[in-house]
Amino acid sequence: MYHATLQQIYLDVNLDIKIRSLAVISLKNGIDKYWRKSAKGAIQPQEKQLIKQNQLQFLGETNRQLATQHAVIIAKIARHDFPNEWPDLLDILMPVVEQSFNSNSSMRFNSLYTLHLVMKSLTSKALPSAKRITQMITPNVFRFTLTVFHTQLAKFFALVEQNSTDVNEINDALVLSKVALKCLRRLTINGYQKFSEATEVTELFASLNGYLPKLQTIYAQLSSTASAKPISNTLNGILMLFGKLFLNASTDRVVDFMLVPSTIETVRIYWAFVESETLGDDPLYENIKIQALKILKNIVKHPAYHVVSEKHADPRIPEVLNILHGILTQEFILACAKTLLSRYICLSKSDLELWEDDPESFNQEEESDHWEFNIRGCAEKLYMVLNSKYRELLSPFLVNTLNSLGDPNASNLLFLEGLYCVFGSCAFELYDYFDFDQWFETKLIFQVQNKLPEFKVLRRRIADLMGHWVGVKSAKEKRAVLYEAIISLLQPGEDTVVRLRATSNLLKLIDDFDFDPAQFLPYLQPVIENFKDLLDAVDEFDSKITIINCLIAITERLEGQAVVAMAPLFSVIHNLWLRSEGQNMFRTSIVKILTKFVKTLRGESYQMYEMVAPILQESLDTSNPGHVYLFEEGLELWLATMQNCPRAHQGLLNLVPIAISLLDLGTETLKKIIHILEAYIVVCPQEIFQSYITPITTTVSGMLENVSAPAVGTLLKMIDLIIQSANNTNCIPALFNVIYSSGFFNKLVSVILIGEDLSVVIIAYMMVLARMVLYDPNSVLHAFEAGGQDIIDRLLLAMIDKFDALSHIRQSKLFALSFASLISTGHPKVVSKLGEFFAIFTSVAVQLKDLDRTEAQLFSFEVRNEDDDEFSLDFERRKYLNSLDPLYMEGSLVPFIKTKLAEFEQKVGTAYLNELTRTIDQDIMLQINRMFQ
């Protein structure tokens, strides 16, 4: 009864409020975790029943925080138990709410608020069965709550008309109506299948249209009165809630919203707020205007109007479109366009003040996609929707408006700024109505050259126009003019906001489909110089990232042609790293950017390694607290660097011990660390074999028992690559001595002989053994003999037995090559298995001969993973390494077997070889002879 005891504690009004608060929060968390029947340590049914009974009996809590938690607990239980385990919840709760209006204010608020949270919880369920139950109970609850809403608002109006001085009583009535409306909003949106057909909902919408101007008038009267501040605050909330209901309806249920008879009046009321010039600067009115703009945007163009499948189309859509045509007349659309252009899309006084006070913050706000919370952003989105839907009407209107203005001057500067904004955002719709190139060459280019401070608003918008129109309707041969203009906007004497905006739009010019590197190259040097200066001039993280992202795009599009010009920037980026100590998120971005630079520059990135090496050191140092943020991105940079490294670099070689130590951690990044080590092995094998092969082999040997089967396979592939590279650099004897002494070889032999691991793991070990035998069979046989006389027999039998379980022809060929290599030693234990080896030779030869062209290509195919980069130097190095490997050489098997048999014959003599072949099955020998022909 632990949770029931918690309930008793917080219901005891004699206890300290802190103890009660702790108890109610603990109970709420316990219900979250243990109320479900399937939960481990679930609350027992008897205790649940006791908790539910007590919750509904104690709704008179005077402490608002405790009362809120009390209501939340009831709502959480209702979500789990209603209707199956708590069928009488609403039968008990609704009479309590009704009776509470004869009680104190705390009881009234608590009971109504509890009903609201319960319905909020129930209407949030997404399963169809739960939705059906909600729709069954919604009408009764809605009608009851609607009565409460009307009653409390009527009481509020009566008290106001009587000039009552009881602020608490007035505010209580308003608060209750607000809570009731919150509940009604949830029920309207989620409680009805078609709320436009519910009389009670249409009544609510119509009544809201009547209440809205009355409440707005009262708010205007009370907002300047200090003593009425609580009332005006609550009025503010309820007026916003009106708009929230209409906005939710137009967003989530637009068809039903349009079919409510009072919707036309609603749209007119809200548009009147937008057109009004007498509302003042109160934040409430700006928020209502934002709601109005979003409502209109939703009804003008909504996905629900355009359902692809007729099966899912709403048959009411034609009726909705007819209503919409009645609202959106040509006169109304043009009036909207003029209002938006003249009053809302252009920069406001507060925008200009922010521009002057904090240019970088202003630019970040402009480039962020938070239009829903900004009246200018909402106005621009609405205009874009209108222009898209009514292109034939508004596109000529825009062009005519532009032509009628003439040259910029102090009186039309801000209007032009807003007009340019629309010309950019509506570029696609203006395609057939406007010649951008002609406009730019005859008008805009001269406005770019006008460096007067007040014209900076236009210069910023002209940069946007270039970015918008370059991919829409701008001739490729005109790019030089655009490059020259945007470079002039990047120069040090220009305004910071204009420079940053030009940077963002240069990125669009670079990313354009018709981008020609040769056309841009003459402008590369001034761009880099301007960016270098701008990086020093700006302070904000986002501003620097904008510049660097543009640099990355330039590097990617120009590829190697940008290397010389980029070199001066590396020192700037390094200084940014040094100056950003403790700013881990910014440093993470720097590491990401360096990764992109390395991948773009490929082998030319060598000049960056003096900077990259210490950054990697700091990013991967687990004793550095910042590594939590930098570690994963640091690994990406490290891998990209090693994959594109043209030759050994001492700074990077000094990082190998870090990779080995990270191997030992066995973390989820193990695969990436292995790929990094593989890249080291391929690019600088001699340095690795000289200094690091012993710790690598010893660490891998110690890990093999403690990792999963896929991890074992990945580790053994690395060992296979090490052996392959050692053979190419004549380091096999030294490497094998390390393998023998590190314990790895003993581990390999024991896994194969014991045979208790997964078959795929045993085969992976056998592949490594076969690779060793292929390159130095005598050394391997000597190591076998050191372990006992019967080990060779047992190992050969194990490998022969596993031959049929090999899943890839490449594995079969490696087995055949290794057996041929063993035969060349003439060892008696090997010779005794000559018949089995010959059978394997013929089987593999037949498989290889039968490969068609596609299968032959797949022979050397390796499964790709997220770390592969087929354009890297590492990829080319591995291809070259494989080209020297008999395993990957086409047609190499039979000549290799011939060579090894010849070596064997030279050791034992032809007569002995003939005597041996007579003991082998003659069918096999016939196939061998055919294979050698």
ABEGO torsion letter per residue (X at the ends): XAAAAAAAAAABAABBAAAAAAAAAAAAAAAAAAABAABBGBBBAAAAAAAAAAAAABAABABAAAAAAAAAAAAAAAAAAOAAABAAAAAAAAAAAAAAAABBAAAAAAAAAAAAAAAAAAAABABAAAAAAAAAAAAAAAAAAAAAAAAAAAAAAAAAAAGBABAAAAAAAAAAAAAAAAAAAAAAAAABABAAABAAAAAAAAAAAAAAAAAAAAAAAAAABAAAAAAAAAAAAAAAAAAAAAAAAAAABAAAAAABAAAAAAAAAAAAAAABAAAEABAAAAAAAAAAAAAAAAAABBAAABBABAAABBAAAAAAAAAAAAABBAAAAAAAAAAAAAAAABBBAAAAAAAAABAAAAAAAAABBAAAABAAAAAAAAAAAAAAABAAAAAAAAAAAAAAAEBBBAAAAAAAAAAAAAAAAAAAAAAAABBAAAAAAAAAAAAAABABAAAAAAAAAAAAAAAAAAAABBBAAAAAAAAAAAAAAABAABBAAAAAAAAAAAAAAAABAABBAAAAAAAAAAAAAAAAAAAAABABAAAAAAAAAAAAAAAAAAEAAAAAAAAAAAAAAAAAAAAABGBAAAAAAAAAAAAAAAAAAEAAAAAAAAAAAAAAAAAABAABAAAAAAAAAAAAAAAAAAAABABBBAAAAAAAAAAAAAAAAGBAAAAAAAAAAAAAAAABAAAAAAAAAAAAAAAAAAAAAABBAAAAAAAAAAAAAAAAAAAAAGAAAAAAAAAAAAGAAAAAAAAAAAGABBAAAAAAAAAAAAAAAAABAAAAAAAAAAAEAAAAAAAAAAAAAAAAABABAAAAAAAAAAAAAAAAAGBAAAAAAAAAAAAAAAAAAAAAAABBAAAAAAAABBBBBAABBAABAAAAAAAAAAAABAAABBGAAAAAAAAAAAAAAAAAEAAAAAAAAAABBAAAAAAAAAAAX
